[in-house]
Structures are given as structure tokens and as C-alpha cells.
């Protein structure tokens, strides 16, 4: 019953984060990458059976995030996942029999290894969710209705790899294909440019 409660709680957190991202005025590749990594981590951590190959599945979203938005936070997540992979490697082939058969010499090492690995996974999940929360900004948290952006302030200035959506339009990774959003943002900036 504990894993069922954790799964439902994890799903609620993910729904909230995805809605915040949808309501954000600016959507970046980094935000979407953190969102996918957080989703993968929540599904992995709340799963009833944490098989070693599940750890490898976290590498895909993280690799894409490293390629699209390499920064200190992303590299920190990469180092944490590398440590989790190494601890999983110690657990599965080396101490697994000791844990399952209560071997005197390898069981204590296996239990400590599992505790540290699982603690790091929970921390990495928190870290990824916090990154999404921070990047979606305070305006998304004050949305007046599900998916409806706040209209009382101007959208933030565009940064590299960010698509800024006008205040009258809905924003978020699920609203429109990226190509149309970029086209609209370019057209709006061209129309707003002063004549020389």
C-alpha cells in the first residue's frame, strides 16, 4: 500500500509540474528536459520493483538535457546519476546474493549500498522536480485556471533557446508544435522591431 500511495503522490506532483510548465510564459529546452527527467525519476522511484535497468533508462532524458542545456545544475544531476549507476553496479552483481541469502560478509555492504543508492535517487528526484519548479516561475503558480496564464504582467525577456509567448496566448510545451510557436515569436518580434 505504501508504493501505491507514493505512486499517487508522485503522479500528483507531476501533474502539478506539467500544469505549471504549460502556464509558463517562456518555455525552454532546458525546462522541457528537466520535466522529462523529473517524470522518469518519479516513475522509477515510486515503482514497486526498482530493477537495475531502470537506472539506465534515466540516462536518455539526462543525456538529452546535457546536450541541449549544459549547465552547472545539469552537470550536478549527471554526476549524481553516475554515482547511482556505480552503486547499482556494486549492488547487483556483487552483493545481490548476500542480500537475498543473508550472506554474512556481503549483506551489510549490500544494505548500506542500497540505502545510499536509494537515498541518492530520492534526492535526484527532488532536485529535478525543484529545477522544474524554479524554471516555471512564480507566474505559473498564480495561474487563474488550469492552463490559463496570468495576464497582469508582461512576459519575461527572451533568452537564448527560449520561445516567448505573448500575454494573450496560452503558453506551454503541450499547446502547439514548437515550429509554430517559434514562427509566431519571430513574426511578433519582427513586427515589433523599430524601423531604421
Beta strands, then each sheet from edge to edge (+ up, - down):
strand 1: 26-28
strand 2: 162-164
sheet 1: 1+ 2-
end
